[in-house]
Each structure stands twice: as C-alpha cells, then as structure tokens.
Amino acid sequence: MAGWNADTAAGPLGSGTVTLVEGSSFCISSANGDIRPELPHGVFHLDTRILSRWELTINGQPLEPLAAETKEPYRALFAGRVPRPDGHADSPLLVERLREVGAGMLEEITVRNYSTQPADCRILLSVESDFADLFEVKEARITRQWKETRRLESDSLEIRGQWEGVRKSVVIRGEGAGVGAKALGFRTTIPPFGQWSTRVSVLPTVDGAVAPFVHPARGEMSPSDRRRQEWVDKIPVLHMGNRSIERTLRRSYEDLGALRIQDPDHPDRVVVAAGAPWFMTLFGRDSLWASEMALPVDPSLALGTLRTLADRQGTVVDPVSEEEPGKILHEVRLDVSSGLALGGKSAYYGSVDATPLFVVVLGSVSRWGFSKDTISALLPNADRALEWIRDYGDRDGDGFVEYGRPNVHGLIHQGWKDSWDGINFADGTLAEPPLALCEVQAYVHGAYTSRAWMAYDDGDLTLAAELQERADRIKQKFNEEFWLPNKGYYAVALDRDKRPVDACASNMGHCLWFGLVDEDKAPSVVEHLMSPEMFSGWGVRTLASNMGAYNPASYHNGSVWPHDNALIVQGLLRYGFVDEAQRIATALLEAAEYSGGRLPELFCGFDRKQFNEPVPYPTACSPQAWAATTPIQLVMGLMRYDVHISLGGVWLDPVLPESYGELHISNAPMGNGRVTIDISGPDSTVQGLPDGLAFHHAQRPWLTELLEQAHLQKPGT
C-alpha cells in the first residue's frame, strides 16, 4: 500500500511512538506525548498537518516518559515525571496527559505533587503549525512555506497560513492559559500531595469556522465515545474459548470502528480508510478488501464503500490522474501537493486491481440481503467496470489485464505490491511494465463470476452462463501461460515481452481464493507456499527466501503481510487444504499476541526459529484496515461461514482447530435480522434466522453446479 506518488519510504517515527486515529484525523507523538517537528509527528486533519510542535515543559524541563497506554484507538493516557533540578533520582512531580483525537485534538493535563512541600510550577506548552501536506511530512521533503499570521486572545492562539490563495488555520485554546505567539503558559503552586489540571484543544477551521469538536463536560461521553458506542451496539458480540484469539478479534472490531470515515458528499455513508498513520483516506483496493473481509461484522461498510467508489468511477481518459472510463480509483487525496500534481483533481486512478475487485465485492454484498433496488442501482457501475477490463485493462488484446503508468509521476507498480522493486524475476532482476500480474487475472476471473452470480440471482440464467463462460476461458488461458512446469508454481506476472516472471511469490495464493488454479496444479502450489523458503513460522512470505531479491526486512520482497495470508488461507480452504490453512491462521493469531492483539500492516520475514517474536517492520501502518480485518477473515474462513440470502440460507461447516475452543457469536447480521451462532468442534447451530432462510451444515454450492443443473452450461466446462 503506497501513496499515489510515493515510491520512497516513510521517515523513522522515533522510538516509543504513539499513534491515535479517529476517522480522517490522526496524531503521532513520542512516548511522553510531545510532538517534535524534526520527526514525522503531528496532528493531521484531512491530509494536512495542523500541529507540528506540541512540547510540554515544567520549570524548563521536558517530561521523562513513564508510560503511554492507548485506551481506545482515538484516546491515550501518557504518564511522565519532571526531572529534579538537584539531580536526585526521584521526582515528586508526576504528569498525566489524557489525549483524544477527533476533528482536531483535546488534551487534559494533570500535574500531581507527591511532596510534603508546595511546588511552584511554570508550565509551558510550545506550539507550531506548518500546514504541511501529509506526504511532505511522511517523506521529510517539506518545501512549501506558508505565509503565517498569529492572532492572540485571552486564552487562545489562532495560527493562520496562506499559500497562493489557499488558506488554512487552527485554533489552540487552553483553560486559564496565558497566550504568547508560540506557546501557552500557566503558573501555579501545587500544594503538598495536591494536583493541578487544565484542558487544552487544537481545532482546525473549516470555511472560517472552528470544527465542531469540543470538550464534553467531565464524566460525559465525547463525540468519539458516542460514535464508538453506536458501532459497538451494531456489531456482533463474540466469546471464544481461546481468550487470546478473542482479545485479538475484539481489538480488530475496535480498530475497524476507528478506521471508518464518512463520505464528505454523503455523510450518511460510512467507508473504510486504508490505515494509520499515512493512509486515513479512501483507497480503492484497500477499502474494498477490508470491506469484503468485514462483511460478517457489518455489511453496510462494504455498501458504503461501493457507493462512494461508484460516484467517483472514471468517465474520461486523463493521463495525469490515470483516470479512464469505468476505472475505479486508487486513492483520494485532499492535500495541496496532490491536487497540483493531479491537475486539480483529488483522485488518483493508478491501480490495476481496484476495478475488478469492485465487481467482486458487489457480488459479495448482493448475497447479504440488501434490497434488490440497492444492488440494481450499482449494476451499471459493475458493467462499466467490466467494460474497462475489456477496453482499457487488456491493453494489447492478449486476454490478460496489464498495467503501465502513462506518466513519470504515477506508481511504477499498480498491484498490491506497489513498491518500486515489488515485482522481480527469480534472479532478482526487476520486471519491466507493462505487467500482467497473476492475482489480477484471478480478480478478473472473480469479477466475471461475481457478475454471473448476480445475473443468476436476478433470474437471467442466459447472461449468468455467458459470464461464467468468460471466466472459464480466462482460467484456461491463465493455466496455459502462467504455469511454470519446470518449477511447479505460477509466474508472478508476464512482463512487457510476455515472458513469465519466474519468482516464487505469495501472489499465486490469491489465485486459490478465486478458483483460478487447476485442481491438478493446486498441490504443487500449496507445497511451495508452505515450504521453509516461503513459510516463516509466522506466515507466508511475500517472496521465497531463495529468490534473488529476497530481503526479510523489505516492504514486498520477503516480509509477511497478514491480509495476504488471510487470502491464502481462504484459497487453501477452497481447495481442501485444511491443515495448511489452520497452520497459517494459527501462526498469524499467535503473532498478534506480541503486539497487543493488533496485527500490523506487515512484519519482517525472519524465520520463527531465528527470532522468538515477529520482528516489526519499521514504518508499518497500525492500525491498518485489511490487517484489522485479517483475524475476522481467518476465523470466519475456518468456520466456513457463507451467507447467500437469495439462495435461501446460511452455510456453516467449521474446521476450527481444537485449540481455539468453543465459539459463541450473537448479534451477527443476517439479512434484515440478527442471528446467534454456536460452534463446538465440528458441530454448529444458528438461531434466530429470519423467515425464509435455512441453515445448511455444509459448504455452499458453486455457481457452475447450479448452472449445470439448469442445463445452461455443459458439464465439465
């Protein structure tokens, strides 16, 4: 996952970094709560850094960090102490900073005096705002200088910035503060064993008005608390015999709730942002995959994501933004730099896989019980996406979808491995675009199959058979041209000269999910995925350790990505490789234990025998949407849980490992109702099914089986 023009890595955040996130706002700070301008720290709102310095000193001393605990994804409590001026070890002055992020930041500062003597305190909060674009901060390349003015009032400081007609501002307010041009100050004497506290806020202005984010009264719920409670009330309640996995799943629910953002044009629509800290915006691929994997938790997230992407579906050919008719965007950006580079637009379309995935996710959503009119309204968008596959995606008419950027500013690689060196041959040589990625052909196959399902559900069996036949032709051609018989696995891509790119990579695991792999080839594919060169003990690596480009501490050439593994697990289950699926799923869920139940975007690919804990990747996003939904996908996949309202039921055939224990899920969405699911070993029950739905202790039939029964497709095709 990379920004639209970001082939460079993020700068180091510093040790002990704390990240808070709520919707499209986030905060990055050091372990004592300070925000330091020389690091990629700050408070960000709508892709702009509204606070670049936030440093607290007491009597001229910075705080020594003691603890930083994230209470919710948007709230943290920092504890520190003030160093003694006389050099003695223990300080009687301890400081607590309770911080919350929303449309800005709120912070309650409490200083406690654990001394028998009163303490005179000069408390200074130094503040700056540079209004830098998010990617300027991420990549440490801030060059734009805003003309700055400051307005001082009795308890507040407003910082205004202007650059070539663009105006932004932020208001910093503190209860009882003295205000200077670059700081808020307080003087107090704290009695023995007493305390002093104040509350401060950092609020951006929108159209000249301060954002509506205010301190609640003490003891009351904040807007973020109310938003979280609404989320908790609507999602399933889960209890599991394995308490560690239960904690991980609940953490996933929390993070997914915090990563929800609103479509500014349609506030009633909630979509999934890609991940914190650098990608708190709508991404085509990331938001679609996260929505797909979160369907059992909240199907409305996927519907909101689809509707928002549909509104921004490409209509014209624009080489600058890479927009094309029918194409689904890669990401939305609201910062000044991106707008200038994209010719005034806020969307960049440099993604080869978001368009077929749009159709795939719509097919999944259509099975979860939304009204026929709701799905029908999006079918024209799905059909335009299929037209893009035919007219633009397949650039040379060879039957495969390729990518190649039309300008030097866009991403070199436009699949999910979008780093500059993400696709390479076995000897480490970089593959040259245009490239046809193996997993993209799987997504295209899945798009045609999903659209065929929707036609079948709509009663148009002729169209369903026609679309399924297209999918079958893709499968046949793929297995003829991507299979490497001398290696026993699939090429990761075909390069610009149609040569198979012969690296052993995880991409082929996605082909299992969509059924693109021939049955006779699946055992060899699985053998390679589970080999010591690919499976680290914590998960399947992105690239085998015996490949020329392998680097366990790289972004895409040997690291382990949780979402990548979740897709592989689902593919293994589809082809009947239950033991292997259980092994990967269990390894990932064990890895989550070492990061507080939260799987990061990725971690390094070092072998588990070498390091007893997963080695963190330095700049991994956390929380990140498809990493947050990975535990959900793993457990639901091992439940073999499938909903298809139009077929009249729910299918459940669990293969959860014994170590997971019994599973009880209540308040699970199902059509227009809520159900309760109980699983104990191979036994399962579903209670509370809406009228007309049945429970099947089996796996859902495939579309080809149903079409064969209808005599509209020849057996064996």
N, C-alpha and C positions, 0 to 999 in steps of 0.2 A: 504494500500500500504506500503510494507516494503522492505528493502534491503534483499538480499539473506540470510544473516546470522544474521539479526537484529531483535531479539526479545526484545531488550532494547530500551527505548525511547531516543530521542534526548535531549541533554542538553539544558538548557534555553539560549536563544539568547541575553537576556538583553532587557531592555525597549527601545522603540523607534527604534527598528531595521529596517534597510532599506535593501531590497533585490533587486538586479538588475540581469537580466538574458538576455543572448543572445546566442542561440544555446547551445553548450555544456559547456559554460563558465558562471560563476555567481559570484557575490560579495555580501557578508554580512558584514554590518558595523553598527556602532552605529549612534545615531541621529546627531552627529556632524561630521560624515564622517570618524571618526577614526576606525581602525581595531585593536581590542585588542586581544592579544594572549591567555589571560586567558579565553576567551569566544569562542564559536564555530563560530568565524568570519573568514573572509579571502577572497582572490580572488582564485577561483578554475578554473582549466582548465583540461579537460579530466580526471576527478576524482582525481586530485592532487591539494593540496593547494600550490599555487606558491607564495603567500604572506600571512604571518601570523601576521605581525605587520605593521601598516601604521598610525603613530600618528604624528599629526601636532601640533607644539608648536610655539608660537611667544613670544620672550623675556622670554622664560622659562615657559609660561603659556599655558595650554591646552585650546581649544576653548569651550566657553559656547554655547550650541546649541540654535538656534533661530527657524529654520525651515528646513525641509527636504521635498522636493517635487519631486515625480517621474514624469518626463516629458514624457518619453517613458519607456517601460519595461526594457530597457537597459541603460537609462540615468536618472540621478537625479541631482538636484541642492540643495546643502547644504548651509545654512547661519548660521554664528556664530559670536560671538564677543570675543575680547581679554579682560579678566578681568583687571581692572586698578590696578596698584601696590599700589596706595594710598588708596584703599578701597572704593572710591566713587562709586556710583551705576552705572552711565552710562559711557560706554567706547566709545571713539571716533574711535577705530579701529574695523572695521567690515570685515569679511572674507567670501568670496563666493568660493565654491568648485563645479565646474561643472564636473561630473564624467560620463564616458561612459565605458561600458563593451563590449568586443568583444573577440578576441583571446588574451586576456590579459586585461589591463585597461589603459585608458587615463584619465588624470585629469588636468583641468585648475584651478589654484589657483589665486584668486584676493584679494588683501588687500586694503581697502579704508580707508582713513584718514579723518574723519569728524571733524577736529580740525583746529583752527587758527594757530597752531604751527606745525612745521615739526616733524615727528615721526621716530625715529631710530628703526629699526626692525631687530632682529636676528631671522630668520625663519628656523626652523629645522624640517625635515621630517625623523622620525626614521623608519627604515625598517628591516624586518626579513622575512626569508622564511625557513620553516621546511620541505617542500615537503611531508607533511603527507598525507596519504590516506584519502579520503573523509569520510569513516566510522570511522576511528580513531578520526577524528575531531568531527563528529556528536555525537559519544558516549563517548567522553572525555577519550579515552584509548590510547593515543599516547605513544607507547613503542619503536618504531623503531627510532634509532638515525642515521641520515645520516652524513657521513664524509663531512665536509663543507670546501670549499675554497672560497676566495673572490678576485676578480680582479678589481682594481680601475683604471679608466681612467679619463680624464679631466672633463667629465660631466656625467659619468655613473658608475654604480656599477653592476658587474655581480656576482651572488651568484651561486656556483656550489655545487651540492650534489651527493654523491656516496654511494650506499649501495649494497654490494655483487654483484658487476658488473653492477648494474643499475645506469645510470647517468641521472641527470636532472639538468637544470639550468634556471635562469631567469635574465633578464637584466632590471635594473631600471635606467632611464635616465631623467635628468632634465635640462631645458634650463637655462644656466648661473649658474649652481649649483657648489658648492664646494663639493667634494665627500670624505666621510670617510668610514670606514669599516662597520658601522652600521647606517649611516644617510647621507642624502643630506642636505646641508646647503646653506642659502642665506643671504646676508647682504644688506640692502638698507635703504635709508632715503626717506620717502614718504612726499612730500610737503603738505602744508595745502590744504585740500579739493582735494587732488590728489589720485592717485592709483598706485599700482604696481601689476604685474601679471607674471606668468610663467606657463609653461606647462610641465608635467611630464608623463612618461609612464612606465608601467610594462609589459614586454613582455617575455613569455616563449620561450625557444629554442626547435626546433623540428629537430632532426637529426643534431644537431650542428648549425643550422641556426635560427636566430631570427624569430619568427612568423610574417607573413606579415600583421601587423596591425599598421598603422602609423597615426599620426595626419594629418587630412586634413588641407588645408590652411584655414585661418579664413574666415568664411562665406560659405565654401563649405560643401557638404554633406559627411558624413563619410560612410564607408562601411556598417555599420549597418543601417544608414539612407537610403542608396540606396536599401538595402535588404528589409527594411520596405516598401519603396515606391513601389517596384515591387510587394510585397504582397498586398498592398492597391489597386493597379491597377487591380488586377485579381479577387478580392473578391467582393461579392455583396455590393451595396450601399443601405442603409436602412433608411427609415423615418417612424416614428411612432407617432401617436397622443399622446401617453403617453411618455413624454420626459425622464422620469426616466428609463423606460424599454429600450428606445432607447439608452441611455448612457450606460446601462449595456451591451447591445448587442455589442455596438461598443468597449467597454472595452474587451469583450470576443474575438472579432476579433483581437485586438491588442495583447492580451496575447497569443492567439493561434499562431499568427505570430512569437512571440518571442520564443515560445517553439518548433519551428521547428529546427531539426538538420539534418545534412547530413550523409548519409551512407559513412563512410570513404573509402570503397572499390568501391563505385559508387557515386561520388559527384553529379551526376545529379538526384539522388533520394533524396527526402526530406521526412523525417518521423517525427513523433510527440514524443517528450520526455515526460516523465511522469509528472514532476513538479519540481519547485524550492522550497527550495534550494537543497535538498539532492538527487533528482532523475532526474537529467538532463541527462538521458540516455534512450536507447530504452528498454521499458518494453513490454512484450507480451500482457498481459491483458489490462493494462492502455492505451497503444498506440492504441490497437485495438478498445477499447470502444471510445476513443477520436476521432479516425478516423471515426468510424461509425456515431457518433453524429455530426461530422463536414462535412458530405457528402454534404449538401446543400450549404456549403460555398466553399469547394474546394475538389472535389472527388479525385484529384491526391494525396492528403495526404494519403488517405487510400490505394491507389495503391502502393505508395512508401513504406508504412509500410508493406504491404503484401509481396512485392517482397523481402524486406530486411529480414523479418522473414523466408520466404521460403528458402533463401540462407543458413540460419542457422538452418533449420529444422533438428531434431535429426536423426542420422544414426546408432548409436551403443548404446549398453547398458553400461552405466557408472554410477555406484552407487555414485561416488564422486560428479559429476556435476548433477546427476539425469537425464542425457540425456537418451532417448530411441528412437528407430526408429519411425519416424513420429511425434514426440512430438515438440511442439512449445515452444521456450524458455520463461523463466520468466523475465530475465533481462541480459543486457550486462554490464560488469564492466571492466575498464581498469587500476585499481589501483593494486599496488603490492600485498597487502594482499589478495585480492580476487583471483588473479592469482595463488598464492601459495596454497590457500585452495582448489581451484578448479582443482588442478593438472595441472596447466599451461594453463588452458582454460580461456576464457574471458566471457563465457556464463554459466548461471545457469538456470536449467530447472525445478525448483521446483514449478510448477504451474499446477493445475489440470484443469483450465478453459481456458487457452490461446489456447489450441489446438482446441476444438470445436468452440471457438469464431473466430478463423482464418477462418473456413469454413463459418460461419455466415457472416462475413464482406466481404469475397469474393463474396458471394451470393448477398449482397447489392451492391457492386461495379459493379457487372456484369449487373445491371439494369440501370446504369448511362451512358451508351453509349460508353464505350471503345470498341475498335475493338475486333472482335471475336478471333483473334490470341492472343491478350493481355490476355484475360481471359483463353483461352485454354492452354496457357503456364503455368498457375497456377493450372489447374485442377489436374495434377498428385500430387501436394502438398496437395491439398484438399483430394484426395483419400487416400494418405498416412496418413493424419490426422484422417480420418475415420477408417483406419486400426489400428491406435494407440488406438482409443477409444475401438475397439473390442478386441485387443490382449493385451493391457497393461493397459488401463484406467479401464476396468472392470476386476479388479484383481482376483475376485473369481467366475466369470461367473454367477452372480446373475442378470445381466441385467442392473446394475447401475454402473456408473463411480465413483470410490473411490480414495482417496489419503492416503498415509502414507509414511513418509520420510524414506529412506533407510540408513541414517547415522545421527549422532548426530549434525552435523553442519548445516543441512538444516532447512528450515522453518517447524515448527510443523504443522501449518495450511496453506493450499495451495490454498484456495479460496480467494475471495477478502477480506474477514475478516481474515487477516493473522497474527493478533497478537496472542500471546501465549494463551490468555484466550478468544479468539473470539467466540468459539462455546461451548455452555453450555446448560444444562437442565434447566427446569423451576425453580428448587430449587437452581440453581447456581452451581451445580456440573459440573466440566469440562467434556466434551465429549472426549472419547479416540479414536484416529485413529486406524485403517483405518476408514475414514468417507466418506459417500456419501451425499454430500450437495444437498439440494433441487434445488437451482438455477443452479447447474452444470447439473442436469438432464434436466433442461429447455434449457440450451445451447446445450446439445447433441441433444435434440429434434429439436432445431432450426438449428443445423448443418445438420441433415438429410433433413429437409425441404428445407434449402437453396440449398443443393446439388441437391435435386429433382427439384427445380426451374431452376437451370442451365441446367439440363438434358432436362426439358420441353422446355426451350428456344432454346436448340440445336436440338430439334425435336425428341429426344429419349424418347417417351412417356412411353415406357415399363419400362425403368430404372427409370423415374420420379415416376411412380406408385409404383414400388418396394421400392424406398427410402421413399416415403410418408407412405407406409405401415409400415416400420420400425419405423418411427416417431410415428405413431398411436399406435403401440404396447408399445412403451416407455410411452406414455401418459396414456394408460390403466393401465399399471403396476404401474406407479407412483401414480395415484389416488387411487389405491388399497392399497398401502403400506405406503405412506407418509401422507395420510389424517388421522386426529385425530377427529373422530366423536364426542367424548365427549367434545372437546374443540372448534370445529368449525373452525379450521385452519390447515395448513400443518406443519408437523415436519420440523425443520430447517435442519435435517440430520438424517441418520441412522448411529449408532455407530458401533464399531468393532463387537459387538454381535448382530447386526441388530435390536437393539432397537431404536424406534423413539426418537430423541432428541426433547423434547416437549416444548422448549422455544418458546414464541411468538416473532418472529424476522422479520425484514424487508425483508429478503431473499426471502420469498414467493412472494413478489411483483414482482420480476423478472420473476416468472413463468407466471404471467399475460401477460407480454410483448410477450412471445413466444407461448401463447395459450395453455399452458400445463394444465391449470386449467379447470376442468369440469364446464360446464355452471351452473349446479345446485349448485356448491360449491362457485362460484365467489361472490355472495352477502355476504356470511358469511366472506370470506377473506377480502373483502373491508370494512365491518363493523369493523373488528378488526384493520385493518390498519388505519382507520380514528377515532378510539376510543381515548378518552383522554389519555389512557395509551401509545398509540403509536404516535399520532399526537401532537406535542408540540406547535403548532401555527405558527412555522417557517418551519416545515417539519415533515416527518415521522421519528421517532427514529429508530436506528438500533435494539434496544431491548425495549420491553414494560417496563414501569415503575413499574409494579407489578411482575416482574421477580426477582429471587434471585440474579442474577449477575448485576442487573441494577446499573449504575453509570453515571449520566448525563455528567460527566467530564472525561469519559473513551474514549478510541480510538474507540472501536467497540461495547460497551455494554450500549448504551443509548444516544450516540451522534447522530447528524444529518449530513448525507453526501449528498451534493447536487446531485451528479451523481446517487446515489441510488434512490433518489426521482424522478429524471428525468426518470429513467427506470420504476418506479412505475407509474408515470403519463402516460407514453405511454401504459402500460398494462391496466390501468383504461380506457383509451380511446378505446382500442381494445375491451373491454367487455361492452362498452356503458355507463360507469360511468363518464359522462361529468362534472357534478357539482363537484364531488370529485377531478377530475383531475384539474379543474380550481382553486379549493381552494388551493391545494398543490403548483401549479405553481405560483399563485399569492403570496403566502406566501414566497416562495424562492426568487422571484424577489424583494419583499419588503425587505427581509433580505439583499440582495446585496446593497441596498441603504446605509446601515450602514458601508460598507467597500469600499466606493468609486466606487461602481458598479462592484466590483470584488468578486465573491463568492470564499471563501477559500475551501481547501480540505474537511474540516469538521468544524462544530462548536458544542458547547456543547448542550445537550438536555434539558436544563432548560425550563420550561413552559413559554410561552409568557406572561401569566398573572403574572408571578413572576418577570421577567425582561423585560423591555420595548424594549431592544435591544438584538440581538443574542449575546450570551456570547462566545468570541473566545476560541478555543482550543489552548493551549499554543504553540504547535510545529507544527501546521498545515502548510502544504505546500501552498504557494501562490506566484506567480500563479501556478496552477496545471491543467494538461491537461483536465481531464474529468470534473473538476469543471468549467473550462473556457468554455467548450462546453455545459455545462448544460443549460444556458439561450437559446442557439441556439436550443437545443433539445426541450426545453419546448415550445418555440414559434412555431417551426416547427410542433411539435406534435399537438398543439392546432389548427394549420392551417389544420391539417390532410392532409399534403402535401406528396405525394408519386409519385416517378418517376419510370417508367419501360419502357425504350426505346424499348425493343424487343416486348412488348405488344402494342407499338404504341402510348404511351401518358403519360400525367401527370394528376394525380387525386388531387382534392382540394375540401375539404368540411369543411370550417372553423367553429370553435366554440370558437373563441377568446372572452374573457369577454368584455363587453361594455367598462369597464374602460381602456382597452388597446388602444382604439381609432382606427382610420384607419391606415392601414399598406400599405406602398409602398416599393417594393424591385425592384431594377434594377440591371442589370449585373449579374443575377443569372445563374450559369452554367446549361446547359441543352443539353446533347449530344454534338454535335460539335458546338453549338451556345450559345447564351445568351438570356435570356428572362426577361420580366418585369411583376411583379405580383402586383395586387392591390386588397386589401380586405377592405370591408366596411360592418361591421356586418356579416350577412350570405352570402352576395354577394361577388363574386370574379371574376377576369378576369386574363388571362395570354396572353401576347402579345409577338410576335417575335418567336413563336415556329418554330423550324427547319422543313423542309419539311418532310411530312410523319407522323408527330406527331399531336395528337389531345388533346384537353383539356376536361376533364370529371369533371363535378361538382358533384362528388360522391366519394365513397371510392373504392379503387382498389379491384378487386375480389381476393379471396383466391385461392391457388393452388388446393385445394380439389374440389372447384367448377368447375374449368376448367377441371380437370381430370374426374370428373363425367360427364361433358358434352361430353368428348371424349370417354365415356363408358369404361374407363380403370380402374375404381375403383368403387366398389359397393356403391350405395348411403348410407350415414349414417356411413361409416367407417372412 
